[in-house]
Amino acid sequence: MYEAYVPAHITGFFKIHLSDNPLFTGSIGAGICLDLGLRTFVKVERGSNIKLFFNGSEIDSEIIRIILNKMEVNDEISIIAKQESPFSIGYGYGMSGASILGLALAINKALGEPFKKEDIGRIAHVIEVEGKTGLGDVLAQMVGGFELRTKPGAPGFGEIKRLSHPEGWLVVTTPVKMRKTCDLIANYHKINEVGDLCYKEFLKNQNIENFIRISKYFWDRLEIIDQDLIKVAKIYKNYGIEHISFKKGIVYGIVRNEDFPLENGVFEKNGIKLIVSRISNRGAY
């Protein structure tokens, strides 16, 4: 059994860059990677049986076949893969990218690591772009932590900077509703107009509090903040969480460790799910 870990990723704001070459397609912007991420366990044997399980439920395994095709694996092999995460796919936690990257990393280990880690990151990025499930998550998840993507593209093509690690902060987040990434990025021109403003503003002051403030402005301008999200944000306020933002279908905030009674886990409070995580101090492995 071979294992891989990928942190979850919340993009605060971004600007899209599209290219005919998926290696150069991506986004610039800033985000945070969460220590509570996704773990992948892979067993490889001779045969032709391919199965994928996510949190105990069997799901479509076609993504494994796509990964094997990109890795040019022509041998008949049997792969049983299990993935575990407190985060669900489709809400805004970078789980599509994490799932692809985690599978690719674990399969590469099982095959004796014929690819370097950066090459695996490129494969995962290309699959995400071609599948229209994400643009910058894989690059961020390869690095981890609090990050700024300064050049769009796959690992080795795009450029990313790890910002000063914000010690003493927890991320609190709640999945509220599913929203497809492909539907969101269809609003290309609006995203880039607002994303460009946010990117330039963040460069003036690259700390975690400013990140949350600009993130809220970004998603507010994109008009994704509805009453369901606002209701959860009000509950966060009652918990004393002052720095609150949104992304796609989630609410998230940051709070000092000493000011919050919960850490690294999933909790049910006041009828909502709270996922509490430290900011990751490393990327995928």
N, C-alpha and C positions, 0 to 999 in steps of 0.2 A: 504493500500500500504506500503510495507516494502522496505527499501533502504540499499544498501551496496556500499562501495567505495573501489577501489583497485588502487594503483598507477601503472603507466606504468613502465616497467623495461628494461634498456639497459645493457646487459652483455658486459663488455669490453674484457674479456678473460676468458677462463675456461678450466678445465680438467675433462673428463668424468669418472664416476665410474658406472659400470653396475653390477647388482646383480639379482639373481633369485627372490628376494623379492623387489617389487617396493618401499617399505618404505626405503630401503637402497640404492636404485638407485638414482643417482643425479650427481651433479658436485661441484667442488670447483672453486673459482675464485672471481672476483670483478665486481661490477656493480653499477649503479645509478638508483634510482627510481624517477620518475617524478611526480610532483604535479598534472599536468594535466593527469589524469588517466582515469578510466572507472567507471561509475556509473550504478548501476543495480537497477531496480524498479520491485518488484514482488507483484502480487495480487493472493491470494490463496482462492479458494471457493470449495464447494462440486461440484463434477462432474467429467468429464474425458477429458476436453478440455485443451490441452497443446500447447502454442504458444510462440515463441521467436522472438523478434524484435531487430535488431541492427541498430542504427541510422535511425530508421523509416522504415526499410525494413524487411520483415519477412524472417527468415532464418530457417534452419533445427533445430528442437527442440529436436532431439534425445539426446543431451547432458543433457537436463533436466531430461529425463527418466533415464539416466545413474546415475546422481546424486541421484535421488530418490531411485534407486536400492541400491547404496552404503550406503545410509542413512537408508535402510531397511524400507522405507515408503510403506506400503501395502494398505493403504486406497485409495479409488478412490477420487482423488482431481483434481481440475481444476487450472492450473497455467498459468497466462499471465505475461510474463517477458519482460521488455524493458531495453535495454542497450544503453548507450550513451557515446561516446568517440571521441576525435579528431584523435585518432590513429586507423588505420586499422589493421585487423588480417593478419598475413602472411608476414610482412615486417621485424620485428625484435624488436618489442616493448613489448614483453611478453604478448600480448593481448589474446592468447589462455589460458594461465594460469590465467590472470585477469578475463576473461569471466567465466571460470569454478569456480574460487574462489568467484567471486562476486555473481554468481547464488547460490552457496552453502551457503554462508553467509546470503543472503537475504531470501532464503527458510527456513533456520534454524531459523531465526528471526520470520518468518511467522508461523512456527510450534510451537512457544513457547520456542525456544532455547533448544531442548533436548540434543544438543551436545555442548561441550566447543569449544571455538574458535580454539584452537590448533588441536582438533579432525577434525574440518572442514578443516583446512589447510592440514591435512594428507589425507583426502578424495580427495581434489582437486589435490594434488601432485600425488597421485596414478593414478587418471584418466588421468592426463597429461602424465605420464610415460607410461601407458598402451596404450594411443593413439598416442605415439611417437610425441607429439607436443611440448615437453619441458622437461627440467631436473632440473633447479634450480630457475626458475622464481617465483614459489609459495613461496618458503622459503624466498626469497628476498622481495617479495611483502608483506609478513606478517610483516616484520620488517620495511621496507621503508628506505629512506635516501641513503647515500653513504655506501655501505656494502662490506664485505669480507666474503665469504662462506669458512669456514675452514674444514668442514667435510661434505661429501655428504649425502643426504637423505631428507626425509620428515620432516616437523616441528616436533620437539621432538626427532628426530633421527639424522638429520643433525645438524651442528652447524654453527652459523653465528655471525659476529661481526659488530655492527654499528660503522663505522669510524667517526672521528671528522667531524661534519656537516660543509661542505664548504660554509660558509656565503658569500653572495655578488656575487654569481655566477648564471648565467642563462644557461640553456641548449637550444641550437638551433638545430633543426633536420629536415630532409627532407626525406620522404619516396620516394624511387626511383624505386624499383622493388620488386616484391614478390619472396620469396625463401622459400621453404618448409624446416622446421627444420629437418624432417626425412632425407631429401636428404643431408643436411649439415653434420649431425652427423654420416652419413655413412662413412665419412672420419675420422674414430675413431682414428687410430694410429697417423696420422699427427696432429690432434687436440691435442692429449695428449702429443706428443713430444714438440710442440710449447707452449702449455698451461702450461706445467711443468716449462719451462724456464721463462715464463712470470710471473707465480705465485711467483717463488723464487725471481725474480728481484723486483717485487712489494713489497714484504715483507721488503726490505731494505729501502723503502721510500714510505709510504702509504698516499700520498696526491693526490689531484684531478688532478694536472698537470701531475704528473708521471703516473697516471691512464690512461689519454688520450694518452700519449706517448706510453705506453706499449700496449694499446688497438690497436693503429694503426699498431704497429709492428706485433701483433698477426694476425690481419685480412690480412695484407700484405703477411705474410708468408703462409697463407691459400689460397692465390691467388684468393680472391673474389673481389678485387678492380679493377673494369674495367673502361672503358672510360666514361660510364654514371655517375658513382660515382665521378670520377675525375672532370668531368665537373661541378658538383654541388659544389665540394670542392673548385674549383677556384672562384666560385661566393661567397662562404663563405669568402675566403681570401679578396675579394674586399670589403666585409662588415667590415673588420678589425678583423675577428675571426681568431686568431692565433692557438688555441688549437683545432685541428680537427681530428676526427677519423671516423671509419666506423663500421658497423655491418651488416652482412647478406645482406639486400637490402636497407640500410639506410646510410645517412651521418649525423653525429652529431658533435657538437662542444660546447665548453664552453667559455663564455665571461663574463667579469665583468658587473654588472648591469649598472654602470655609463657609460660604453662604448657602450651600445646598446640601441637604441631608443624604442624597443618593449618589451613587457613582458606579459606572460601568455595569449596566444591566438594563433589563426591560421591566417596566413597572406599570401598573394600572392605577391611575389616580383620577378621581372626579369624572369617571366615565371615559377617559381618554388614555391612550397608550403613551407612555413616556419612555423614550430610549435615551439613556444617559451614557455618554462616552467621553473618555479623554481624547484629546487630539493626538493622532498617531505621531510617533517619533521616528518612524521608518516607513519605507515603501514596501511594495510587493516583494515576496521572496518564495 
